[in-house]
Amino acid sequence: MNKMKINEIKALLNEMDDIPTIEQYFQHESRIGAKKAIQSRINALMKIEQLKIEYHEKLTHESKYPNKIICGVDEVGRGPLAGEVVACAVILNDGHYFLGLNDSKKLSKQKRAALNEALLQQVDFGIGIATVEEIDKYNIYEATKMAMKRAISNLKQTPEVLLIDAMKLDTDLEEVSIIKGDQNSISIAAASVIAKEYRDQMMKEYSELYPGYDFEHNAGYGTKHHLEGITRLGITPIHRKSFEPIKSMLNNQNN
């Protein structure tokens, strides 16, 4: 055992996925470097086990509706000063298992991007958008409902049950409004990730059309750089004119 090099031990550990087996196999290992590698692998496996537990816990709402087509619905972009509100509806594939799937705000950019790529290849999803004009005309809450309904209509399948993040849409389908749904439902979490990635890409494209507002980094939210851009360059067509401080700025210009 002690004749194995540390790199050889690491390579072997990467092939082992059972903690008791690892502990038994390396029980006589005494080198500090080797022990660190062993503990690192054990910690990684423990994290995976925890993620598996959390994944199954987030299927609680879905499990209440066996043999029904369940759709998770979420939105991104209620709070920004600029850009559309984007909703996503997701019907997960049979045997789905997207380890680490969670509310998009709780994921790193790299993890979110990887999950988004996997989801797009395997699930039935629809995107719905409400424009800045609709947000200003109807208010952000009503515009969000519009975006969500459009997302549902863009699915390939017709869902039977809607799991919605803290909203009621008043459709003809069975609806379940879930507080913090993107943290408590895998279907809603999936919708959250896809919607977030989709809207972020939109804002990156807007950053090229309207440079100077830092849209590629702030996604339209009222950050310091964004507000400085408004002061310096003015209001763009994608700014929400019913939102402060843009509303007051327009009123001052008109007076």
LOVEX-219370 format. One record per residue (C-alpha): x, y, z; residue number from 0. Coordinates in steps of 0.5 Angstrom, whole numbers, plus 500, padded with zeros to 3 digits. Layout:
residues N
{X: X, Y: Y, Z: Z, nr: NUM}
...
//
This chain:
residues 255
{X: 500, Y: 500, Z: 500, nr: 0}
{X: 505, Y: 505, Z: 502, nr: 1}
{X: 509, Y: 504, Z: 496, nr: 2}
{X: 503, Y: 507, Z: 492, nr: 3}
{X: 505, Y: 514, Z: 490, nr: 4}
{X: 500, Y: 520, Z: 492, nr: 5}
{X: 498, Y: 521, Z: 485, nr: 6}
{X: 497, Y: 514, Z: 484, nr: 7}
{X: 492, Y: 514, Z: 490, nr: 8}
{X: 489, Y: 520, Z: 488, nr: 9}
{X: 487, Y: 516, Z: 481, nr: 10}
{X: 485, Y: 510, Z: 485, nr: 11}
{X: 480, Y: 514, Z: 489, nr: 12}
{X: 477, Y: 517, Z: 483, nr: 13}
{X: 475, Y: 511, Z: 481, nr: 14}
{X: 472, Y: 509, Z: 488, nr: 15}
{X: 465, Y: 512, Z: 490, nr: 16}
{X: 464, Y: 508, Z: 497, nr: 17}
{X: 466, Y: 511, Z: 503, nr: 18}
{X: 467, Y: 505, Z: 508, nr: 19}
{X: 470, Y: 501, Z: 502, nr: 20}
{X: 475, Y: 507, Z: 502, nr: 21}
{X: 476, Y: 507, Z: 509, nr: 22}
{X: 478, Y: 500, Z: 510, nr: 23}
{X: 482, Y: 500, Z: 503, nr: 24}
{X: 487, Y: 505, Z: 506, nr: 25}
{X: 486, Y: 504, Z: 514, nr: 26}
{X: 494, Y: 503, Z: 514, nr: 27}
{X: 496, Y: 509, Z: 510, nr: 28}
{X: 500, Y: 514, Z: 515, nr: 29}
{X: 503, Y: 519, Z: 510, nr: 30}
{X: 500, Y: 526, Z: 511, nr: 31}
{X: 499, Y: 527, Z: 503, nr: 32}
{X: 496, Y: 521, Z: 502, nr: 33}
{X: 491, Y: 522, Z: 508, nr: 34}
{X: 489, Y: 529, Z: 506, nr: 35}
{X: 487, Y: 526, Z: 499, nr: 36}
{X: 483, Y: 520, Z: 502, nr: 37}
{X: 479, Y: 525, Z: 506, nr: 38}
{X: 478, Y: 530, Z: 501, nr: 39}
{X: 475, Y: 524, Z: 497, nr: 40}
{X: 471, Y: 522, Z: 503, nr: 41}
{X: 469, Y: 529, Z: 503, nr: 42}
{X: 467, Y: 530, Z: 496, nr: 43}
{X: 463, Y: 523, Z: 496, nr: 44}
{X: 459, Y: 526, Z: 503, nr: 45}
{X: 457, Y: 532, Z: 499, nr: 46}
{X: 454, Y: 528, Z: 493, nr: 47}
{X: 450, Y: 524, Z: 498, nr: 48}
{X: 448, Y: 530, Z: 501, nr: 49}
{X: 446, Y: 533, Z: 494, nr: 50}
{X: 442, Y: 527, Z: 493, nr: 51}
{X: 438, Y: 527, Z: 499, nr: 52}
{X: 436, Y: 534, Z: 498, nr: 53}
{X: 434, Y: 533, Z: 491, nr: 54}
{X: 429, Y: 527, Z: 493, nr: 55}
{X: 427, Y: 532, Z: 498, nr: 56}
{X: 425, Y: 537, Z: 493, nr: 57}
{X: 421, Y: 532, Z: 489, nr: 58}
{X: 416, Y: 532, Z: 495, nr: 59}
{X: 411, Y: 537, Z: 491, nr: 60}
{X: 412, Y: 533, Z: 484, nr: 61}
{X: 411, Y: 526, Z: 488, nr: 62}
{X: 404, Y: 528, Z: 490, nr: 63}
{X: 401, Y: 528, Z: 483, nr: 64}
{X: 403, Y: 521, Z: 480, nr: 65}
{X: 402, Y: 519, Z: 473, nr: 66}
{X: 400, Y: 527, Z: 471, nr: 67}
{X: 404, Y: 531, Z: 467, nr: 68}
{X: 407, Y: 536, Z: 472, nr: 69}
{X: 410, Y: 543, Z: 470, nr: 70}
{X: 415, Y: 548, Z: 474, nr: 71}
{X: 414, Y: 555, Z: 472, nr: 72}
{X: 419, Y: 561, Z: 475, nr: 73}
{X: 421, Y: 568, Z: 472, nr: 74}
{X: 427, Y: 572, Z: 472, nr: 75}
{X: 427, Y: 580, Z: 472, nr: 76}
{X: 422, Y: 583, Z: 476, nr: 77}
{X: 426, Y: 587, Z: 480, nr: 78}
{X: 431, Y: 590, Z: 474, nr: 79}
{X: 430, Y: 597, Z: 472, nr: 80}
{X: 431, Y: 595, Z: 465, nr: 81}
{X: 430, Y: 589, Z: 460, nr: 82}
{X: 424, Y: 584, Z: 459, nr: 83}
{X: 421, Y: 579, Z: 465, nr: 84}
{X: 423, Y: 572, Z: 462, nr: 85}
{X: 419, Y: 566, Z: 465, nr: 86}
{X: 420, Y: 559, Z: 464, nr: 87}
{X: 416, Y: 553, Z: 464, nr: 88}
{X: 419, Y: 546, Z: 465, nr: 89}
{X: 416, Y: 539, Z: 464, nr: 90}
{X: 422, Y: 534, Z: 467, nr: 91}
{X: 424, Y: 528, Z: 463, nr: 92}
{X: 423, Y: 521, Z: 466, nr: 93}
{X: 428, Y: 519, Z: 470, nr: 94}
{X: 431, Y: 526, Z: 471, nr: 95}
{X: 437, Y: 527, Z: 475, nr: 96}
{X: 440, Y: 534, Z: 475, nr: 97}
{X: 445, Y: 533, Z: 481, nr: 98}
{X: 446, Y: 540, Z: 485, nr: 99}
{X: 440, Y: 543, Z: 481, nr: 100}
{X: 437, Y: 549, Z: 486, nr: 101}
{X: 435, Y: 556, Z: 486, nr: 102}
{X: 439, Y: 559, Z: 480, nr: 103}
{X: 441, Y: 565, Z: 485, nr: 104}
{X: 444, Y: 560, Z: 489, nr: 105}
{X: 449, Y: 557, Z: 484, nr: 106}
{X: 455, Y: 559, Z: 481, nr: 107}
{X: 455, Y: 561, Z: 474, nr: 108}
{X: 459, Y: 555, Z: 472, nr: 109}
{X: 454, Y: 550, Z: 475, nr: 110}
{X: 448, Y: 554, Z: 473, nr: 111}
{X: 451, Y: 554, Z: 466, nr: 112}
{X: 453, Y: 547, Z: 466, nr: 113}
{X: 446, Y: 545, Z: 469, nr: 114}
{X: 442, Y: 549, Z: 464, nr: 115}
{X: 446, Y: 546, Z: 458, nr: 116}
{X: 444, Y: 539, Z: 461, nr: 117}
{X: 437, Y: 541, Z: 462, nr: 118}
{X: 436, Y: 544, Z: 455, nr: 119}
{X: 438, Y: 537, Z: 452, nr: 120}
{X: 433, Y: 533, Z: 456, nr: 121}
{X: 427, Y: 537, Z: 458, nr: 122}
{X: 421, Y: 540, Z: 455, nr: 123}
{X: 421, Y: 547, Z: 456, nr: 124}
{X: 418, Y: 554, Z: 454, nr: 125}
{X: 420, Y: 561, Z: 454, nr: 126}
{X: 415, Y: 567, Z: 455, nr: 127}
{X: 417, Y: 574, Z: 455, nr: 128}
{X: 413, Y: 580, Z: 457, nr: 129}
{X: 416, Y: 587, Z: 454, nr: 130}
{X: 418, Y: 593, Z: 457, nr: 131}
{X: 412, Y: 596, Z: 454, nr: 132}
{X: 407, Y: 591, Z: 457, nr: 133}
{X: 411, Y: 592, Z: 464, nr: 134}
{X: 410, Y: 599, Z: 464, nr: 135}
{X: 403, Y: 599, Z: 462, nr: 136}
{X: 400, Y: 593, Z: 466, nr: 137}
{X: 405, Y: 593, Z: 472, nr: 138}
{X: 410, Y: 588, Z: 473, nr: 139}
{X: 406, Y: 583, Z: 477, nr: 140}
{X: 401, Y: 582, Z: 471, nr: 141}
{X: 407, Y: 582, Z: 466, nr: 142}
{X: 410, Y: 577, Z: 470, nr: 143}
{X: 403, Y: 573, Z: 469, nr: 144}
{X: 403, Y: 574, Z: 462, nr: 145}
{X: 410, Y: 572, Z: 461, nr: 146}
{X: 409, Y: 565, Z: 465, nr: 147}
{X: 402, Y: 564, Z: 461, nr: 148}
{X: 406, Y: 565, Z: 455, nr: 149}
{X: 412, Y: 560, Z: 457, nr: 150}
{X: 407, Y: 554, Z: 459, nr: 151}
{X: 403, Y: 555, Z: 452, nr: 152}
{X: 410, Y: 554, Z: 448, nr: 153}
{X: 411, Y: 547, Z: 451, nr: 154}
{X: 411, Y: 541, Z: 447, nr: 155}
{X: 406, Y: 538, Z: 452, nr: 156}
{X: 400, Y: 540, Z: 455, nr: 157}
{X: 401, Y: 540, Z: 463, nr: 158}
{X: 396, Y: 537, Z: 468, nr: 159}
{X: 399, Y: 541, Z: 474, nr: 160}
{X: 403, Y: 547, Z: 475, nr: 161}
{X: 408, Y: 548, Z: 480, nr: 162}
{X: 409, Y: 556, Z: 481, nr: 163}
{X: 414, Y: 560, Z: 485, nr: 164}
{X: 409, Y: 564, Z: 489, nr: 165}
{X: 404, Y: 566, Z: 484, nr: 166}
{X: 397, Y: 564, Z: 482, nr: 167}
{X: 396, Y: 564, Z: 474, nr: 168}
{X: 388, Y: 563, Z: 474, nr: 169}
{X: 389, Y: 558, Z: 468, nr: 170}
{X: 384, Y: 552, Z: 467, nr: 171}
{X: 390, Y: 547, Z: 470, nr: 172}
{X: 391, Y: 545, Z: 477, nr: 173}
{X: 395, Y: 550, Z: 480, nr: 174}
{X: 400, Y: 550, Z: 486, nr: 175}
{X: 403, Y: 556, Z: 489, nr: 176}
{X: 409, Y: 554, Z: 493, nr: 177}
{X: 413, Y: 559, Z: 497, nr: 178}
{X: 420, Y: 559, Z: 495, nr: 179}
{X: 419, Y: 554, Z: 490, nr: 180}
{X: 425, Y: 555, Z: 486, nr: 181}
{X: 428, Y: 552, Z: 493, nr: 182}
{X: 423, Y: 547, Z: 494, nr: 183}
{X: 421, Y: 544, Z: 488, nr: 184}
{X: 426, Y: 541, Z: 483, nr: 185}
{X: 421, Y: 543, Z: 477, nr: 186}
{X: 421, Y: 550, Z: 479, nr: 187}
{X: 429, Y: 550, Z: 480, nr: 188}
{X: 430, Y: 548, Z: 473, nr: 189}
{X: 425, Y: 553, Z: 470, nr: 190}
{X: 429, Y: 558, Z: 475, nr: 191}
{X: 436, Y: 556, Z: 472, nr: 192}
{X: 433, Y: 556, Z: 464, nr: 193}
{X: 430, Y: 563, Z: 465, nr: 194}
{X: 436, Y: 566, Z: 469, nr: 195}
{X: 441, Y: 564, Z: 463, nr: 196}
{X: 436, Y: 566, Z: 458, nr: 197}
{X: 435, Y: 573, Z: 461, nr: 198}
{X: 442, Y: 574, Z: 462, nr: 199}
{X: 444, Y: 572, Z: 455, nr: 200}
{X: 439, Y: 577, Z: 453, nr: 201}
{X: 442, Y: 583, Z: 457, nr: 202}
{X: 449, Y: 581, Z: 455, nr: 203}
{X: 446, Y: 582, Z: 448, nr: 204}
{X: 443, Y: 589, Z: 450, nr: 205}
{X: 450, Y: 591, Z: 453, nr: 206}
{X: 453, Y: 591, Z: 446, nr: 207}
{X: 447, Y: 595, Z: 443, nr: 208}
{X: 447, Y: 600, Z: 449, nr: 209}
{X: 454, Y: 600, Z: 452, nr: 210}
{X: 456, Y: 604, Z: 458, nr: 211}
{X: 450, Y: 601, Z: 463, nr: 212}
{X: 454, Y: 595, Z: 465, nr: 213}
{X: 448, Y: 591, Z: 463, nr: 214}
{X: 453, Y: 585, Z: 461, nr: 215}
{X: 454, Y: 585, Z: 469, nr: 216}
{X: 448, Y: 588, Z: 472, nr: 217}
{X: 443, Y: 584, Z: 468, nr: 218}
{X: 439, Y: 591, Z: 468, nr: 219}
{X: 439, Y: 592, Z: 476, nr: 220}
{X: 440, Y: 598, Z: 479, nr: 221}
{X: 447, Y: 598, Z: 481, nr: 222}
{X: 452, Y: 604, Z: 482, nr: 223}
{X: 455, Y: 603, Z: 474, nr: 224}
{X: 448, Y: 602, Z: 471, nr: 225}
{X: 445, Y: 609, Z: 475, nr: 226}
{X: 452, Y: 612, Z: 473, nr: 227}
{X: 450, Y: 610, Z: 466, nr: 228}
{X: 443, Y: 613, Z: 466, nr: 229}
{X: 446, Y: 620, Z: 469, nr: 230}
{X: 451, Y: 620, Z: 464, nr: 231}
{X: 448, Y: 617, Z: 457, nr: 232}
{X: 440, Y: 618, Z: 459, nr: 233}
{X: 435, Y: 613, Z: 459, nr: 234}
{X: 434, Y: 607, Z: 453, nr: 235}
{X: 428, Y: 604, Z: 450, nr: 236}
{X: 429, Y: 598, Z: 454, nr: 237}
{X: 429, Y: 602, Z: 461, nr: 238}
{X: 422, Y: 601, Z: 465, nr: 239}
{X: 419, Y: 608, Z: 465, nr: 240}
{X: 414, Y: 606, Z: 471, nr: 241}
{X: 420, Y: 604, Z: 475, nr: 242}
{X: 424, Y: 609, Z: 480, nr: 243}
{X: 429, Y: 613, Z: 479, nr: 244}
{X: 427, Y: 613, Z: 472, nr: 245}
{X: 420, Y: 615, Z: 473, nr: 246}
{X: 422, Y: 621, Z: 476, nr: 247}
{X: 427, Y: 623, Z: 471, nr: 248}
{X: 422, Y: 623, Z: 466, nr: 249}
{X: 418, Y: 627, Z: 470, nr: 250}
{X: 423, Y: 632, Z: 471, nr: 251}
{X: 425, Y: 632, Z: 464, nr: 252}
{X: 417, Y: 634, Z: 462, nr: 253}
{X: 417, Y: 639, Z: 467, nr: 254}
//
